[in-house]
Amino acid sequence: MEQTVLSEFDLDLATVSIPKYIAIEGPIGIGKTTLAKRLASSFNYETLLEDAEENPFLERFYEDRRGNALPTQLFFLFQRIRKLEALRQGDIFQEVRISDFLIDKDPLFARITLDDDEFRLYQTVYDNIISDLPKPDLVIYLQAPTETLYDRVQMRGHASEKSIEQSYLQQLNDAYTQFFYYYDDTPLLIVNTAAINLAEGSHDYNNLVQYMLQINSGRHYYNPHPLQ
């Protein structure tokens, strides 16, 4: 893996920190899975990816959030827990992984979509199954203005997302901002993706990776300008 990093990015290993477990987070349409797959390819990492299309309640949720929020939320919670349990049963100190979700932020969606009684039920379930799960060595939080998110969601054209309103994305964006304002469990890299393209080309992606590999603690902000 180290030789892969050196050859692709021309870095001195004496000056970089290579995390073994990276989690990428951010609201719908921000590009979490795309970046996770690209980093996994660069570093020869295994991926731990959310399977949104497997959730049978998701399309119904976007059509009627009030009526389908609880089963949608619980399905995602159990799905994420199963993936992390499998990771825990392996050797997290030997394996290298990258995921497109952070389990700690799961209640964020629940607080937005569930009523008070449903949230208490969800929180009881969450508190009883979250224990001793591996924490990432680095969390990357991707952010962008709500208008940008809405455009990206419309462009990718997933059937289950066709009825998402911009107002809902604004709620999510606000909730993510608040969550990561207080988050300090792991090293955190906050990336403004509004003016860059991490899916295609090499300039923006390579610059982000080189910045990321300098991080070994604390909170960091990556706010690049587009290539002129």
N, CA, C and O of each residue as an XYZ file, in Angstrom:
912
protein
N       0.829     -1.204      0.000
C       0.000      0.000      0.000
C       0.864      1.255      0.000
O       0.557      2.213     -0.709
N       1.945      1.265      0.788
C       2.780      2.447      0.890
C       3.404      2.803     -0.447
O       3.502      3.979     -0.798
N       3.834      1.775     -1.207
C       4.420      2.049     -2.500
C       3.394      2.636     -3.453
O       3.727      3.481     -4.285
N       2.128      2.187     -3.335
C       1.068      2.751     -4.162
C       0.924      4.241     -3.897
O       0.818      5.032     -4.835
N       0.919      4.626     -2.635
C       0.794      6.039     -2.282
C       1.977      6.830     -2.822
O       1.797      7.909     -3.385
N       3.168      6.309     -2.655
C       4.353      7.015     -3.121
C       4.357      7.188     -4.632
O       4.661      8.271     -5.132
N       4.024      6.135     -5.358
C       4.124      6.194     -6.808
C       3.065      7.090     -7.417
O       3.340      7.783     -8.396
N       1.865      7.095     -6.865
C       0.786      7.884     -7.465
C       0.844      9.352     -7.065
O       0.490     10.223     -7.860
N       1.286      9.639     -5.842
C       1.204     10.999     -5.336
C       2.559     11.625     -5.046
O       2.625     12.786     -4.640
N       3.645     10.879     -5.247
C       4.987     11.416     -5.073
C       5.157     12.069     -3.705
O       5.522     13.239     -3.593
N       4.876     11.262     -2.649
C       4.941     11.769     -1.282
C       6.086     11.114     -0.520
O       6.486      9.988     -0.816
N       6.597     11.827      0.448
C       7.617     11.313      1.347
C       6.916     10.694      2.555
O       6.268     11.406      3.322
N       7.036      9.384      2.732
C       6.322      8.705      3.817
C       6.727      9.216      5.191
O       5.984      9.035      6.155
N       7.878      9.846      5.299
C       8.300     10.372      6.591
C       7.449     11.552      7.025
O       7.426     11.901      8.205
N       6.744     12.174      6.076
C       5.970     13.375      6.402
C       4.469     13.148      6.359
O       3.709     14.087      6.594
N       4.012     11.923      6.065
C       2.576     11.692      5.916
C       2.069     10.721      6.966
O       2.828      9.953      7.558
N       0.760     10.780      7.178
C       0.085      9.855      8.090
C      -0.958      9.094      7.289
O      -1.880      9.702      6.746
N      -0.830      7.783      7.206
C      -1.720      6.969      6.387
C      -2.725      6.261      7.292
O      -2.371      5.273      7.935
N      -3.968      6.739      7.360
C      -4.964      6.105      8.237
C      -5.369      4.734      7.715
O      -5.471      4.522      6.507
N      -5.598      3.808      8.639
C      -5.999      2.465      8.245
C      -7.506      2.331      8.062
O      -7.973      1.454      7.336
N      -8.255      3.191      8.714
C      -9.707      3.122      8.615
C     -10.232      4.545      8.443
O     -10.112      5.374      9.345
N     -10.815      4.820      7.275
C     -11.327      6.138      6.929
C     -12.837      6.042      6.758
O     -13.329      5.113      6.117
N     -13.578      6.989      7.325
C     -15.022      7.098      7.099
C     -15.314      8.424      6.416
O     -14.815      9.470      6.830
N     -16.126      8.371      5.368
C     -16.509      9.571      4.635
C     -17.981      9.857      4.918
O     -18.821      8.961      4.843
N     -18.284     11.106      5.241
C     -19.661     11.484      5.566
C     -20.073     12.753      4.833
O     -19.247     13.481      4.284
N     -21.388     12.990      4.846
C     -21.955     14.163      4.216
C     -23.364     13.869      3.759
O     -23.770     12.707      3.729
N     -24.119     14.887      3.404
C     -25.517     14.703      3.041
C     -25.692     14.016      1.689
O     -24.722     13.779      0.968
N     -26.931     13.705      1.361
C     -27.279     13.037      0.118
C     -26.759     13.831     -1.078
O     -26.931     15.047     -1.154
N     -26.120     13.122     -2.010
C     -25.672     13.747     -3.245
C     -24.309     14.392     -3.192
O     -23.869     14.972     -4.185
N     -23.625     14.312     -2.065
C     -22.357     15.012     -1.893
C     -21.180     14.273     -2.531
O     -20.148     14.883     -2.811
N     -21.327     12.957     -2.766
C     -20.251     12.197     -3.408
C     -19.468     11.309     -2.473
O     -18.294     11.038     -2.728
N     -20.080     10.843     -1.394
C     -19.375     10.000     -0.409
C     -18.867      8.689     -1.036
O     -17.694      8.340     -0.912
N     -19.772      7.983     -1.702
C     -19.409      6.674     -2.248
C     -18.387      6.813     -3.364
O     -17.469      6.000     -3.471
N     -18.539      7.828     -4.187
C     -17.587      8.054     -5.278
C     -16.183      8.273     -4.736
O     -15.224      7.689     -5.242
N     -16.053      9.115     -3.703
C     -14.730      9.356     -3.131
C     -14.210      8.114     -2.422
O     -13.021      7.809     -2.511
N     -15.079      7.394     -1.722
C     -14.649      6.177     -1.032
C     -14.061      5.166     -2.018
O     -13.015      4.575     -1.753
N     -14.719      4.972     -3.132
C     -14.226      4.015     -4.128
C     -12.911      4.488     -4.749
O     -12.026      3.681     -5.032
N     -12.791      5.786     -4.955
C     -11.571      6.304     -5.571
C     -10.383      6.185     -4.621
O      -9.287      5.811     -5.039
N     -10.595      6.501     -3.345
C      -9.526      6.334     -2.363
C      -9.160      4.864     -2.195
O      -7.985      4.521     -2.063
N     -10.163      4.003     -2.201
C      -9.897      2.568     -2.063
C      -9.039      2.062     -3.215
O      -8.153      1.230     -3.020
N      -9.306      2.563     -4.406
C      -8.509      2.164     -5.564
C      -7.075      2.679     -5.454
O      -6.129      1.966     -5.788
N      -6.916      3.918     -4.986
C      -5.574      4.500     -4.867
C      -4.728      3.790     -3.819
O      -3.538      3.554     -4.029
N      -5.349      3.448     -2.682
C      -4.595      2.903     -1.559
C      -4.700      1.394     -1.415
O      -4.130      0.808     -0.495
N      -5.437      0.766     -2.337
C      -5.666     -0.676     -2.248
C      -6.376     -1.042     -0.946
O      -6.003     -2.006     -0.278
N      -7.398     -0.267     -0.591
C      -8.202     -0.503      0.609
C      -9.438     -1.326      0.258
O      -9.916     -1.304     -0.877
N      -9.944     -2.048      1.248
C     -11.263     -2.659      1.140
C     -12.311     -1.576      1.401
O     -12.065     -0.630      2.150
N     -13.484     -1.724      0.775
C     -14.556     -0.755      0.992
C     -15.650     -1.336      1.890
O     -15.908     -2.540      1.897
N     -16.266     -0.456      2.629
C     -17.400     -0.775      3.496
C     -18.491      0.227      3.121
O     -18.528      1.340      3.646
N     -19.371     -0.174      2.215
C     -20.285      0.772      1.582
C     -21.733      0.529      1.988
O     -22.182     -0.608      2.136
N     -22.445      1.636      2.163
C     -23.866      1.570      2.438
C     -24.607      1.136      1.174
O     -24.279      1.570      0.069
N     -25.610      0.272      1.352
C     -26.390     -0.214      0.208
C     -27.790      0.375      0.269
O     -28.741     -0.295      0.672
N     -27.907      1.632     -0.135
C     -29.198      2.321     -0.033
C     -30.271      1.640     -0.870
O     -31.439      1.610     -0.482
N     -29.879      1.095     -2.016
C     -30.864      0.478     -2.901
C     -31.470     -0.787     -2.305
O     -32.515     -1.246     -2.767
N     -30.830     -1.359     -1.285
C     -31.384     -2.550     -0.637
C     -32.500     -2.222      0.340
O     -33.228     -3.115      0.773
N     -32.639     -0.958      0.689
C     -33.657     -0.570      1.668
C     -35.022     -0.512      0.983
O     -35.258      0.378      0.167
N     -35.930     -1.451      1.302
C     -37.216     -1.512      0.597
C     -38.154     -0.360      0.938
O     -39.171     -0.161      0.274
N     -37.802      0.401      1.985
C     -38.669      1.496      2.425
C     -38.249      2.853      1.865
O     -38.974      3.836      2.018
N     -37.077      2.916      1.213
C     -36.485      4.214      0.902
C     -37.326      5.024     -0.082
O     -37.572      6.206      0.154
N     -37.770      4.413     -1.179
C     -38.559      5.163     -2.155
C     -39.865      5.633     -1.536
O     -40.306      6.756     -1.782
N     -40.486      4.774     -0.733
C     -41.718      5.173     -0.052
C     -41.454      6.308      0.942
O     -42.307      7.172      1.149
N     -40.257      6.298      1.558
C     -39.905      7.356      2.504
C     -39.859      8.715      1.817
O     -40.393      9.691      2.343
N     -39.228      8.789      0.649
C     -39.122     10.070     -0.039
C     -40.478     10.553     -0.538
O     -40.688     11.754     -0.708
N     -41.405      9.616     -0.774
C     -42.756     10.004     -1.197
C     -43.621     10.412     -0.005
O     -44.483     11.282     -0.128
N     -43.387      9.781      1.152
C     -44.179     10.063      2.353
C     -43.276      9.870      3.568
O     -43.286      8.812      4.196
N     -42.495     10.899      3.892
C     -41.507     10.767      4.970
C     -42.162     10.485      6.312
O     -41.668      9.659      7.079
N     -43.254     11.151      6.601
C     -43.906     10.976      7.894
C     -44.365      9.546      8.117
O     -44.238      9.024      9.224
N     -44.900      8.900      7.079
C     -45.448      7.562      7.238
C     -44.432      6.440      7.162
O     -44.730      5.320      7.578
N     -43.231      6.706      6.638
C     -42.261      5.632      6.404
C     -40.902      5.878      7.058
O     -39.938      5.166      6.777
N     -40.826      6.871      7.915
C     -39.529      7.243      8.485
C     -38.956      6.158      9.386
O     -37.777      5.821      9.271
N     -39.774      5.603     10.284
C     -39.238      4.662     11.269
C     -38.691      3.384     10.631
O     -37.550      3.022     10.919
N     -39.451      2.676      9.773
C     -38.866      1.472      9.174
C     -37.650      1.765      8.302
O     -36.711      0.970      8.252
N     -37.665      2.909      7.612
C     -36.506      3.284      6.792
C     -35.275      3.466      7.662
O     -34.194      2.975      7.340
N     -35.449      4.177      8.767
C     -34.341      4.468      9.659
C     -33.801      3.196     10.314
O     -32.588      3.002     10.394
N     -34.692      2.343     10.776
C     -34.250      1.124     11.447
C     -33.562      0.169     10.471
O     -32.597     -0.501     10.838
N     -34.049      0.103      9.238
C     -33.389     -0.756      8.245
C     -31.948     -0.306      8.044
O     -31.032     -1.128      8.047
N     -31.744      1.008      7.867
C     -30.381      1.507      7.679
C     -29.525      1.256      8.917
O     -28.357      0.887      8.794
N     -30.086      1.448     10.093
C     -29.323      1.233     11.315
C     -28.830     -0.213     11.406
O     -27.650     -0.453     11.663
N     -29.734     -1.173     11.193
C     -29.343     -2.587     11.286
C     -28.365     -2.961     10.179
O     -27.465     -3.772     10.399
N     -28.530     -2.382      8.995
C     -27.612     -2.660      7.895
C     -26.199     -2.181      8.242
O     -25.225     -2.908      8.048
N     -26.100     -0.952      8.756
C     -24.785     -0.404      9.097
C     -24.139     -1.191     10.235
O     -22.934     -1.442     10.219
N     -24.943     -1.576     11.217
C     -24.412     -2.352     12.339
C     -23.862     -3.689     11.854
O     -22.792     -4.110     12.292
N     -24.580     -4.362     10.954
C     -24.099     -5.649     10.433
C     -22.744     -5.484      9.758
O     -21.855     -6.317      9.935
N     -22.585     -4.429      8.996
C     -21.316     -4.217      8.305
C     -20.182     -3.958      9.304
O     -19.083     -4.491      9.144
N     -20.444     -3.149     10.324
C     -19.413     -2.843     11.309
C     -19.129     -4.030     12.213
O     -17.996     -4.200     12.664
N     -20.129     -4.851     12.488
C     -19.902     -6.067     13.274
C     -18.964     -7.000     12.523
O     -18.072     -7.607     13.116
N     -19.169     -7.110     11.220
C     -18.281     -7.950     10.417
C     -16.858     -7.405     10.446
O     -15.894     -8.170     10.478
N     -16.732     -6.088     10.434
C     -15.413     -5.460     10.516
C     -14.769     -5.743     11.867
O     -13.573     -6.026     11.938
N     -15.562     -5.666     12.946
C     -15.032     -5.905     14.275
C     -14.571     -7.344     14.448
O     -13.604     -7.606     15.163
N     -15.259     -8.280     13.796
C     -14.889     -9.683     13.914
C     -13.584     -9.992     13.211
O     -12.907    -10.968     13.535
N     -13.227     -9.141     12.229
C     -11.913     -9.235     11.628
C     -10.918     -8.526     12.518
O     -11.199     -8.257     13.686
N      -9.759     -8.222     11.971
C      -8.726     -7.531     12.742
C      -8.581     -6.117     12.204
O      -7.900     -5.888     11.205
N      -9.224     -5.175     12.874
C      -9.209     -3.786     12.417
C      -7.794     -3.215     12.419
O      -7.507     -2.261     11.697
N      -6.911     -3.798     13.230
C      -5.543     -3.288     13.293
C      -4.672     -3.849     12.172
O      -3.558     -3.377     11.949
N      -5.186     -4.862     11.468
C      -4.463     -5.436     10.342
C      -5.072     -4.984      9.012
O      -4.349     -4.639      8.077
N      -6.392     -4.989      8.937
C      -7.077     -4.644      7.703
C      -7.125     -3.127      7.501
O      -7.112     -2.359      8.463
N      -7.179     -2.716      6.243
C      -7.355     -1.318      5.912
C      -8.696     -1.163      5.211
O      -9.010     -1.920      4.292
N      -9.479     -0.194      5.635
C     -10.856     -0.063      5.149
C     -11.192      1.404      4.919
O     -10.588      2.309      5.494
N     -12.180      1.597      4.055
C     -12.766      2.912      3.886
C     -14.267      2.752      3.727
O     -14.730      1.924      2.943
N     -15.025      3.546      4.473
C     -16.487      3.428      4.448
C     -17.113      4.740      3.998
O     -16.504      5.805      4.101
N     -18.352      4.642      3.492
C     -19.072      5.855      3.084
C     -20.153      6.214      4.097
O     -21.161      6.828      3.749
N     -19.937      5.827      5.353
C     -20.846      6.237      6.419
C     -20.103      6.221      7.757
O     -19.104      5.522      7.929
N     -20.621      7.010      8.689
C     -20.142      7.041     10.069
C     -21.338      6.730     10.956
O     -22.308      7.487     10.974
N     -21.280      5.630     11.688
C     -22.440      5.179     12.458
C     -22.840      6.202     13.522
O     -24.010      6.267     13.899
N     -21.900      6.991     14.004
C     -22.204      7.975     15.052
C     -23.236      9.012     14.612
O     -23.937      9.590     15.443
N     -23.326      9.247     13.288
C     -24.245     10.269     12.829
C     -25.633      9.695     12.534
O     -26.522     10.435     12.113
N     -25.833      8.400     12.744
C     -27.121      7.791     12.423
C     -28.298      8.496     13.098
O     -29.317      8.710     12.441
N     -28.206      8.868     14.380
C     -29.333      9.560     15.012
C     -29.665     10.911     14.395
O     -30.750     11.442     14.628
N     -28.756     11.475     13.616
C     -29.010     12.758     12.970
C     -30.257     12.676     12.092
O     -31.142     13.527     12.183
N     -30.327     11.648     11.242
C     -31.495     11.469     10.388
C     -32.734     11.184     11.223
O     -33.817     11.699     10.948
N     -32.558     10.356     12.248
C     -33.702      9.990     13.078
C     -34.318     11.207     13.743
O     -35.542     11.317     13.812
N     -33.499     12.115     14.229
C     -34.011     13.296     14.911
C     -34.816     14.187     13.955
O     -35.773     14.840     14.371
N     -34.427     14.213     12.678
C     -35.128     15.027     11.686
C     -36.452     14.392     11.275
O     -37.453     15.095     11.130
N     -36.471     13.080     11.087
C     -37.599     12.438     10.415
C     -38.623     11.807     11.352
O     -39.769     11.603     10.951
N     -38.240     11.490     12.598
C     -39.142     10.772     13.493
C     -39.858     11.729     14.435
O     -39.324     12.777     14.798
N     -41.087     11.354     14.830
C     -41.744     12.123     15.888
C     -41.150     11.721     17.236
O     -40.305     10.829     17.296
N     -41.574     12.359     18.296
C     -40.929     12.158     19.599
C     -41.022     10.721     20.085
O     -40.041     10.179     20.595
N     -42.182     10.096     19.937
C     -42.344      8.715     20.395
C     -41.490      7.763     19.574
O     -40.849      6.868     20.123
N     -41.480      7.954     18.265
C     -40.664      7.102     17.397
C     -39.187      7.292     17.696
O     -38.423      6.327     17.703
N     -38.782      8.529     17.942
C     -37.371      8.773     18.229
C     -36.943      8.106     19.537
O     -35.836      7.576     19.627
N     -37.802      8.127     20.537
C     -37.465      7.444     21.795
C     -37.289      5.953     21.556
O     -36.376      5.341     22.111
N     -38.156      5.360     20.732
C     -38.016      3.943     20.402
C     -36.722      3.693     19.646
O     -35.970      2.772     19.967
N     -36.470      4.523     18.638
C     -35.226      4.385     17.878
C     -34.011      4.521     18.789
O     -33.077      3.723     18.697
N     -34.012      5.521     19.667
C     -32.861      5.769     20.535
C     -32.612      4.594     21.465
O     -31.461      4.268     21.755
N     -33.681      3.952     21.937
C     -33.538      2.773     22.785
C     -32.844      1.652     22.024
O     -31.936      1.003     22.544
N     -33.282      1.432     20.788
C     -32.651      0.401     19.952
C     -31.194      0.756     19.699
O     -30.305     -0.081     19.859
N     -30.957      1.992     19.307
C     -29.589      2.446     18.993
C     -28.657      2.259     20.191
O     -27.559      1.720     20.052
N     -29.097      2.704     21.357
C     -28.245      2.631     22.544
C     -27.920      1.199     22.940
O     -26.882      0.936     23.547
N     -28.814      0.271     22.594
C     -28.612     -1.125     22.988
C     -27.746     -1.915     22.017
O     -27.265     -2.995     22.358
N     -27.543     -1.399     20.828
C     -26.746     -2.172     19.870
C     -25.434     -1.482     19.497
O     -24.585     -2.080     18.837
N     -25.265     -0.231     19.914
C     -24.003      0.463     19.646
C     -23.055      0.221     20.824
O     -23.239      0.773     21.909
N     -22.065     -0.590     20.597
C     -21.069     -0.818     21.658
C     -19.821     -1.425     21.049
O     -19.896     -2.344     20.233
N     -18.686     -0.909     21.449
C     -17.386     -1.453     21.060
C     -17.190     -1.567     19.558
O     -16.499     -2.470     19.087
N     -17.783     -0.674     18.816
C     -17.564     -0.680     17.371
C     -16.287      0.084     17.046
O     -15.963      1.065     17.715
N     -15.563     -0.360     16.025
C     -14.294      0.316     15.701
C     -14.524      1.752     15.248
O     -15.466      2.037     14.509
N     -13.661      2.647     15.694
C     -13.733      4.051     15.295
C     -12.721      4.319     14.180
O     -11.637      3.735     14.162
N     -13.084      5.201     13.256
C     -12.151      5.516     12.170
C     -10.892      6.218     12.690
O     -10.903      6.852     13.745
N      -9.822      6.086     11.928
C      -8.612      6.865     12.180
C      -8.756      8.280     11.618
O      -8.062      9.204     12.042
N      -9.666      8.431     10.660
C      -9.925      9.740     10.065
C     -11.357      9.768      9.540
O     -11.806      8.820      8.895
N     -12.070     10.860      9.819
C     -13.391     11.101      9.225
C     -13.260     12.272      8.257
O     -12.706     13.316      8.598
N     -13.780     12.081      7.036
C     -13.818     13.142      6.032
C     -15.273     13.562      5.867
O     -16.115     12.762      5.459
N     -15.559     14.804      6.181
C     -16.914     15.348      6.055
C     -16.962     16.226      4.816
O     -16.326     17.279      4.769
N     -17.720     15.789      3.808
C     -17.887     16.542      2.571
C     -19.095     17.456      2.701
O     -20.159     17.022      3.141
N     -18.937     18.716      2.322
C     -20.051     19.652      2.419
C     -20.153     20.491      1.147
O     -19.189     20.639      0.396
N     -21.359     21.037      0.931
C     -21.621     21.913     -0.212
C     -22.915     22.652      0.064
O     -23.709     22.193      0.886
N     -23.161     23.790     -0.596
C     -24.433     24.491     -0.434
C     -25.606     23.602     -0.848
O     -25.456     22.706     -1.678
N     -26.758     23.861     -0.266
C     -27.937     23.049     -0.544
C     -28.302     23.058     -2.025
O     -28.703     22.029     -2.567
N     -28.169     24.194     -2.676
C     -28.491     24.277     -4.098
C     -27.607     23.332     -4.910
O     -28.069     22.709     -5.866
N     -26.338     23.230     -4.525
C     -25.416     22.322     -5.205
C     -25.827     20.877     -4.975
O     -25.818     20.072     -5.906
N     -26.186     20.545     -3.746
C     -26.643     19.186     -3.452
C     -27.864     18.821     -4.288
O     -27.936     17.737     -4.867
N     -28.814     19.735     -4.339
C     -30.050     19.470     -5.083
C     -29.738     19.205     -6.557
O     -30.285     18.275     -7.151
N     -28.869     20.012     -7.139
C     -28.490     19.816     -8.540
C     -27.822     18.459     -8.740
O     -28.086     17.781     -9.733
N     -26.966     18.059     -7.811
C     -26.272     16.779     -7.951
C     -27.235     15.606     -7.816
O     -27.123     14.619     -8.543
N     -28.177     15.713     -6.891
C     -29.171     14.651     -6.719
C     -30.002     14.518     -7.994
O     -30.267     13.402     -8.441
N     -30.413     15.631     -8.581
C     -31.211     15.586     -9.803
C     -30.401     15.016    -10.968
O     -30.936     14.273    -11.791
N     -29.125     15.357    -11.037
C     -28.288     14.892    -12.145
C     -28.059     13.393    -12.105
O     -28.018     12.750    -13.154
N     -27.906     12.815    -10.904
C     -27.620     11.382    -10.864
C     -28.871     10.541    -11.092
O     -28.761      9.374    -11.468
N     -30.047     11.100    -10.873
C     -31.277     10.487    -11.331
C     -31.667      9.169    -10.714
O     -32.272      8.339    -11.393
N     -31.344      8.936     -9.442
C     -31.789      7.708     -8.776
C     -33.303      7.740     -8.614
O     -33.871      8.749     -8.196
N     -33.947      6.631     -8.947
C     -35.408      6.580     -8.897
C     -35.940      6.874     -7.500
O     -36.955      7.556     -7.351
N     -35.260      6.363     -6.478
C     -35.744      6.523     -5.110
C     -35.640      7.965     -4.625
O     -36.268      8.331     -3.632
N     -34.838      8.798     -5.328
C     -34.602     10.173     -4.889
C     -35.353     11.215     -5.718
O     -35.179     12.415     -5.505
N     -36.173     10.774     -6.648
C     -36.774     11.712     -7.599
C     -37.716     12.720     -6.936
O     -37.963     13.795     -7.482
N     -38.241     12.367     -5.754
C     -39.190     13.274     -5.106
C     -38.574     14.077     -3.958
O     -39.301     14.728     -3.208
N     -37.254     14.043     -3.810
C     -36.603     14.802     -2.737
C     -36.769     16.298     -2.975
O     -36.502     16.794     -4.070
N     -37.212     17.017     -1.939
C     -37.354     18.467     -2.048
C     -36.089     19.173     -1.555
O     -35.342     18.648     -0.730
N     -35.878     20.361     -2.080
C     -34.718     21.146     -1.660
C     -34.815     21.503     -0.182
O     -33.791     21.614      0.493
N     -36.029     21.685      0.329
C     -36.199     22.022      1.743
C     -35.704     20.895      2.652
O     -35.147     21.155      3.718
N     -35.910     19.636      2.226
C     -35.424     18.497      3.011
C     -33.897     18.464      3.005
O     -33.274     18.200      4.034
N     -33.300     18.730      1.851
C     -31.840     18.773      1.781
C     -31.282     19.892      2.657
O     -30.206     19.752      3.237
N     -32.011     20.996      2.752
C     -31.577     22.086      3.630
C     -31.592     21.639      5.081
O     -30.676     21.959      5.838
N     -32.631     20.897      5.482
C     -32.688     20.344      6.845
C     -31.484     19.455      7.116
O     -30.846     19.558      8.163
N     -31.182     18.581      6.162
C     -30.040     17.678      6.331
C     -28.736     18.462      6.420
O     -27.898     18.192      7.280
N     -28.574     19.414      5.544
C     -27.346     20.209      5.547
C     -27.145     20.908      6.887
O     -26.043     20.917      7.433
N     -28.220     21.491      7.409
C     -28.139     22.171      8.703
C     -27.794     21.189      9.820
O     -27.001     21.502     10.709
N     -28.397     19.997      9.768
C     -28.151     18.996     10.806
C     -26.707     18.489     10.759
O     -26.079     18.298     11.800
N     -26.190     18.275      9.556
C     -24.789     17.858      9.424
C     -23.843     18.932      9.950
O     -22.871     18.626     10.641
N     -24.129     20.181      9.623
C     -23.285     21.275     10.100
C     -23.234     21.297     11.622
O     -22.167     21.456     12.214
N     -24.385     21.139     12.244
C     -24.430     21.150     13.706
C     -23.714     19.939     14.292
O     -22.965     20.058     15.262
N     -23.953     18.768     13.692
C     -23.324     17.541     14.204
C     -21.800     17.664     14.186
O     -21.145     17.380     15.189
N     -21.242     18.077     13.071
C     -19.785     18.109     12.963
C     -19.175     19.330     13.641
O     -17.964     19.372     13.854
N     -19.980     20.307     13.978
C     -19.486     21.419     14.775
C     -19.014     20.932     16.143
O     -18.041     21.444     16.698
N     -19.719     19.935     16.676
C     -19.396     19.415     18.000
C     -18.572     18.113     17.958
O     -18.094     17.655     18.996
N     -18.409     17.531     16.793
C     -17.764     16.210     16.688
C     -16.266     16.315     16.968
O     -15.565     17.113     16.345
N     -15.777     15.498     17.917
C     -14.340     15.491     18.207
C     -13.835     14.108     18.603
O     -12.805     13.989     19.266
N     -14.555     13.062     18.200
C     -14.172     11.702     18.584
C     -12.950     11.202     17.824
O     -12.223     10.345     18.327
N     -12.717     11.708     16.647
C     -11.605     11.260     15.805
C     -11.038     12.472     15.071
O     -11.669     13.529     15.059
N      -9.866     12.340     14.461
C      -9.411     13.388     13.547
C     -10.461     13.634     12.464
O     -11.070     12.694     11.955
N     -10.667     14.906     12.119
C     -11.739     15.282     11.197
C     -11.204     16.222     10.119
O     -10.515     17.200     10.409
N     -11.539     15.900      8.870
C     -11.220     16.763      7.738
C     -12.525     17.214      7.107
O     -13.287     16.388      6.604
N     -12.795     18.528      7.128
C     -14.003     19.104      6.548
C     -13.637     19.668      5.179
O     -12.770     20.535      5.067
N     -14.311     19.166      4.129
C     -13.956     19.501      2.752
C     -15.112     20.235      2.082
O     -16.224     19.713      2.002
N     -14.848     21.436      1.607
C     -15.823     22.183      0.814
C     -15.729     21.702     -0.636
O     -14.738     21.965     -1.317
N     -16.761     20.997     -1.103
C     -16.717     20.419     -2.450
C     -17.410     21.274     -3.495
O     -17.543     20.849     -4.643
N     -17.860     22.478     -3.125
C     -18.688     23.281     -4.027
C     -17.978     23.607     -5.340
O     -18.608     23.630     -6.398
N     -16.673     23.858     -5.276
C     -15.960     24.357     -6.451
C     -15.001     23.338     -7.047
O     -14.207     23.682     -7.923
N     -15.058     22.087     -6.589
C     -14.113     21.088     -7.080
C     -14.862     19.836     -7.529
O     -16.017     19.619     -7.164
N     -14.186     19.028     -8.319
C     -14.747     17.781     -8.833
C     -13.854     16.630     -8.387
O     -12.759     16.441     -8.916
N     -14.333     15.862     -7.406
C     -13.554     14.738     -6.890
C     -13.865     13.440     -7.610
O     -13.251     12.409     -7.337
N     -14.827     13.489     -8.538
C     -15.226     12.273     -9.248
C     -14.411     12.054    -10.511
O     -14.155     10.913    -10.895
N     -13.998     13.145    -11.163
C     -13.315     13.042    -12.450
C     -12.030     13.860    -12.432
O     -11.900     14.826    -11.681
N     -11.098     13.459    -13.265
C      -9.838     14.186    -13.351
C      -8.950     13.903    -12.153
O      -9.339     13.184    -11.234
N      -7.755     14.476    -12.173
C      -6.779     14.182    -11.122
C      -6.402     15.376    -10.265
O      -5.955     15.190     -9.133
N      -6.562     16.589    -10.758
C      -6.036     17.761    -10.046
C      -6.673     17.916     -8.669
O      -5.968     17.925     -7.660
N      -7.995     18.037     -8.617
C      -8.679     18.246     -7.339
C      -8.490     17.055     -6.415
O      -8.242     17.216     -5.220
N      -8.608     15.860     -6.976
C      -8.489     14.646     -6.165
C      -7.082     14.514     -5.571
O      -6.938     14.253     -4.377
N      -6.068     14.688     -6.379
C      -4.696     14.545     -5.888
C      -4.369     15.583     -4.822
O      -3.698     15.269     -3.839
N      -4.835     16.814     -5.007
C      -4.598     17.854     -4.005
C      -5.245     17.490     -2.672
O      -4.650     17.683     -1.612
N      -6.479     16.958     -2.733
C      -7.161     16.554     -1.502
C      -6.404     15.435     -0.801
O      -6.220     15.483      0.415
N      -5.965     14.439     -1.542
C      -5.247     13.311     -0.937
C      -3.957     13.786     -0.284
O      -3.635     13.360      0.826
N      -3.224     14.648     -0.943
C      -1.977     15.137     -0.360
C      -2.237     15.925      0.920
O      -1.466     15.826      1.874
N      -3.307     16.699      0.946
C      -3.673     17.419      2.174
C      -4.091     16.432      3.260
O      -3.679     16.556      4.413
N      -4.907     15.458      2.887
C      -5.422     14.473      3.838
C      -4.310     13.693      4.532
O      -4.405     13.388      5.721
N      -3.281     13.381      3.801
C      -2.219     12.532      4.349
C      -1.284     13.277      5.301
O      -0.369     12.677      5.865
N      -1.504     14.565      5.480
C      -0.739     15.320      6.471
C      -1.429     15.318      7.839
O      -0.869     15.825      8.811
N      -2.629     14.757      7.923
C      -3.450     14.868      9.129
C      -3.250     13.656     10.037
O      -3.329     12.514      9.583
N      -2.993     13.905     11.302
C      -2.944     12.804     12.270
C      -3.697     13.114     13.552
O      -3.789     12.261     14.434
N      -4.240     14.323     13.669
C      -5.031     14.660     14.854
C      -5.791     15.950     14.576
O      -5.475     16.678     13.635
N      -6.799     16.226     15.408
C      -7.473     17.504     15.376
C      -8.467     17.673     14.241
O      -8.836     16.718     13.557
N      -8.889     18.924     14.061
C      -9.892     19.321     13.069
C      -9.219     20.166     11.995
O      -8.442     21.073     12.295
N      -9.531     19.851     10.732
C      -8.886     20.538      9.622
C      -9.931     20.906      8.576
O     -10.937     20.215      8.420
N      -9.680     22.013      7.854
C     -10.600     22.504      6.836
C      -9.870     22.560      5.494
O      -8.769     23.100      5.389
N     -10.505     21.993      4.481
C      -9.962     22.039      3.129
C     -10.955     22.805      2.265
O     -12.024     22.292      1.933
N     -10.598     24.033      1.903
C     -11.504     24.924      1.183
C     -10.813     25.410     -0.087
O     -10.386     26.563     -0.160
N     -10.701     24.534     -1.092
C      -9.892     24.861     -2.278
C     -10.628     25.772     -3.245
O     -11.852     25.897     -3.212
N      -9.846     26.399     -4.101
C     -10.393     27.182     -5.198
C     -10.329     26.352     -6.467
O      -9.424     25.530     -6.609
N     -11.259     26.540     -7.394
C     -11.225     25.760     -8.628
C      -9.984     26.059     -9.437
O      -9.412     27.146     -9.349
N      -9.569     25.073    -10.235
C      -8.402     25.251    -11.100
C      -8.699     26.300    -12.166
O      -9.704     26.220    -12.873
N      -7.823     27.270    -12.268
C      -8.032     28.346    -13.246
C      -7.475     27.913    -14.609
O      -7.548     28.672    -15.575
